[in-house]
Amino acid sequence: MKRYGYLYERIYDFDNLITAHRNARKGKGYYKEVQMVDSDPYYYLHQIYESLKNKTFTTSEYEVFEKKECEKARTIHKLPYYPDRIVQWATLQVIEPIFIKNFIYDTYSAIPKRGIHLGLQRLHKALKDEENARYCLKFDIRKYYQSIPHDKLKEALFRKFKDPDLMWLLSDIIDSIPGDTGIPIGNFTSQYFGNFYLSPMDHWLKEKKGIKRYFRYMDDVVILHKNKKYLSWLRKEIQWYLENRLGLELKKNWQVFPTFIRGIDFLGYRSFGNYTLLRKSTARKFKEKMQEIIEGKPMKKSKENCIASYEGWLKWCDSYRLREKYLIPAKEALAL
């Protein structure tokens, strides 16, 4: 495995910090901290430069709150924009290309130009080979972000990076959550840490086990195969690997099922091979929102943006009835 060094100095390079601020502030121009840095960028970025160069930087305290997503309550850890988000952007601008080189092609979450729709296209391509995609193993990991062991994550990063100063910074971010396990949902770095930590499993399955039809979106995994018994055996192998190599636990809701009868609930859609439907929970939420617009009820967010967002989801699936019954009437109601 190639190890990378001499990276830390590039992180606190002033041009890199300027670019990090420019990227981190996108869509956040109304933040008071963003306006503060904008008022005198040289002064505030120089403070970050000094703290990184002298290794006096330490991750700030988090604002912790609950957020409901897809009917699940998640604990979100939010850091101040200054200096933390700028520092994390500056860090990832340097090490992101190294992370991406390590990822297999069929992992999609939080990777530039590799999002939901590329994953959906790749899954649909695999489903065309009906003989070899007859059955599906679908699983995810119990409380993935909260369960990642700090020591094992740092060991994995140390095998990739031979720069002790960089490891000092990454360790500070990882250990900013009390305890021995867990990386914070909300950190920009956590998306990459989460992807990177499961990367050895990706390579193990693809290269050691010879799995050809494998797709991962963070800890949500789909494997297609022609043999149901093989997938049941493979699930046990994966469970052993997760527990013994990564210190993680397979969620008990894993399933092995006929692909084209049940459809694969993955990436927000249900894929059946020759047609694709919107995920049930997303479709239900869509109907509720469109009905609110049709009835003229007030909404917290822009109705135009709500329609545009769902229209983006619908164009990737078979959605004629949803369009006719809900989307078109909502557009007409908004135009009145």
N, C-alpha and C positions, 0 to 999 in steps of 0.2 A: 504494500500500500504506500503510495506517495504521500509524504508529509510536507507541509508548507510552513515556511518560516519568514521572518523579516516583514511581517504584515502590520504590526502595531503602529509603527511610525507613519504608515500610510493612513491610518484611521484619524490621527490628530493633525494630519497635514491640513493647513488652513483652507486650501481650495476644496478639499474633501468636506470640511465642516460647512463651508458656504453652500455646497451642493446639498448636503444633508439638511440644512435648514430650509433650503428652497423646496426640497422634496417633502419634508415632514410637514410643512405649513400648508400644503395644497388642501383647499377646502376648509381651512381653519383660520382664515384671515381675521375672523371676528373674535378669536381667542385673545384675551388680554395679554397672555404671555407671548403670543406671536407678535402682537403689536409692540410689546416691550422690546423684543429682539429686533424688530424692524426699525425701531426708533434709533438704534445705534448698533448695527450688526457687528462692527469691528470690536466694540467693547465686549459685548456678551459672548461672541464666539471666541474671543481671545481668552476669556475666563475658562471656557471649556478646554481650549487648547492647553492652557497651563495646568488644569487639573488632570488631564490625561497624560501630558508629558511628564508631570511630577508624580503621577499615580496617587493623587489625593482624591480622585473622583470616587464617589460611592453612590449607589442607587438610592434614590429618594424614597420616602414613605409612600405607600400606595393608598389611593382612595378605593375602598372596597364596597361593592354594591351588588345586588342581585338583578339579573336581567333575564326575562323570559324569552326563549327562542324555540320555536317549533314545539310549544307546549312543555318545554323543559326549562327549569330555573337554573341559570348558570351564575356562579360567583365570578364577577369581573374585577380585576385588579387594574386600576388606572394610575399611570404615572404622570407627573407634571410634564408639560411640553418642554419646559426649560429646567434643567439641561438634559433630562433623561431621553426624551424622544429624539432629540437631535443626536445624542450620543449613539443610540441604537441604530438610527439611520446611517450614521457615519460608519459604524461597525459593519453593518450588513452590506453597505456599498463596496466594501473591500472583500468580505468573505463570501458573499452570496454566490459569485461565479464558482467558487470551490465547492460549496454545498451542491449546486445544481449539477456539476460534473459527477457527483457521487450518486445522484438519484437515477433510478431506472426511468425509462420514458413513461411508463404507465402509472406514475403517481402524479396527482394533479393539484392538490390543495396548496394555495398561497405561492405558486410558482409562476413567474411571468410567462404569459402566452400558453399556459397549461392549466386552464380552468375547467369548469363544469362541462362546457360544451365540447371541448376537445375530448374529454373523458367519455362523454356520451357517444360521440362519433366513433371512438375506438371500440367501445362496447358493442355498438350496433354492427360494426364491421366483423367483430368476432362472432356475433350471433348469426351471421350469414352462413357460417359453417355449422349447420344444424346438427350434424352427426357428432361433432366434437364439443358441442355446447349444450348437450341434452340436459345436463344437470348443473346446478349452481350451489356452491358453498358460499354463504354470506355470513360475515361475522364482524364484530367490532370489539373494542377493548374496554373493560370496565373502568370508568372514570380515568380516561387516558391521561389527560394533562395533569390531573391531581396525583397520579400514581407514578410518574417518571422518577426513578431514584436519582438524586443529585450526584452521588458518587459514580454510578454507572454512566450517566450522561457525560460527566466531566472526563471519565476515562475514554469514552468514545471520541470526544472532541480532542483529547490529548493525542490519540492515535492519528488524528487527521492534521493537527496543527502542532508544530514543534517550536512555536514562539511563546516563551514563558510570560511575556508581558501581555500578549493577547489572551492567554489562558487566565491570567490574573483578572482581566476585565470581564471575560465570559463567566468566570467563577463568581465574581461579585454579583452579576445579574442573576445567575442561577440561585445563589444562596440568599438572595434578597427576600425570598419566601421562607419563613421560619420552618424548621423541621428538616427531615432527610429526604422528603419526596415532594414532588409537585413543581410545575412551572406555571406561571400566572397566565390565565386567559386574559388577553388584553395587551400583553407585551408584543411589540413588533418582532422581537427575537424569538418568542415562543413558537410562532408558526414554523420557523426554520428549525428550531431545536426539535419540535415534535416530528417533523418530516425526517430529519436527520437520524433521530433515535431509532426509527423503524426501518431505516434504509438497509441495515444488515439482514433483516428478515426478508426484505424484497429480494436481495441478491441470493440469499439462501434458497428461497422458493424458486426463483427463476433459473439459477445456475446449478444448484445442487440437486434440487428436486425435479428440475426440468419442466416447470409449469409454464405453459405458453400463454394461457388466457387468464391473466392476473391483472386486477385493477384496484388501485388504492386511492382513496381520498381522505387524507390524514389517517384516522384509525378505522375507517369504514372500508371493508375489503370484500371484493367479489372475485371468485375463482370459478371458471367454467371447465367442465370436463365431460367426457362421454360415459364415465363409469361412476355410478352413485356410491358403490362400496369403496372405491378409491378415495373419493372425497371425504367419506366418513373416517377412513383411516388417516387421511391427510390432516383432518381437523385435530386429531389426537396428537399428531406430530407438531402441529403449530402450537397447540396448547402447551406442550412440553417446552418448546423453544421459547415461548413468551415467558413462562414461569422461571425457567432455569437460566436463560441467557439474558433476558431483559428485565426480570423482576416485575412482570406485568401479569394481569389476569384476564383471560378470555371471558367476555360477557356471556352469560348463560343463555342468551336468546339466539345463539348461532343456529343456522338452519342449512339443511341439504334438501333440495327440492327440484322438481322438474321445471326447467327454465321456461318452456313455452306455454305451460298450463297456468302457472302462477304469475309469471312475469317477475322481473328483477326490480325491486324498489331501491334505486341507487341514483345519486346526484340530483335528487328532486323530481325524478320521473319514474314511471313503471314501464319497463321495456319488455316487450313480448316477441321481439324479432321482426315481425312484419308490420307492427304498429307500436306506438308509444303514447302513453297517457300521462297526464300530470299526476304527481303524487296526491293521494287522497286528502291529506291534511292541507296541502297547498291549494288544491281545488276547492276545498271547503272554505278556506280563508278568502280565496279569490271571489267566490260567490257572495260571501258576506260583504266584502268591500264594494263590489260592483252594485249590490242591492242598496247599500247605503248611499251611493252616488245617484242611483236611479230615483231613490226616495227623497233626495235632496238633503240628507242629514249632514251636519257639520263633521269635518274630519280634522284630526290634528295635523296631518301632512297634506301637501298639495294633491288635489284630486287628479290633476293632469299628470303629475309624476307617478301616482298610484296606477293609473291606467297604462302609462308607458312602461312601467316596470313589469306588470303582469302580461302586457302584450309581448314583451321580450321573452317571457317564459313560454307563452303559448305558441310562438312561432317554431319551437323545437319539438312540438308533439302534435298528435292528431287531436285537434281542438275545435272542430267545426261547430259542434253543439254548444260548447262553452262560449264561443264567439257570438253565435246567433242569439243565444238566450240571455247572455250577461254583458259581454264586452260592447257589442254594438249599441244596445239600449243605454248603457252607461255613457258612451260617447255622445249619443243623441241628447241625453239629459243634460250633459255638461255644456252642449252647444246652445241650449235654449237660453 
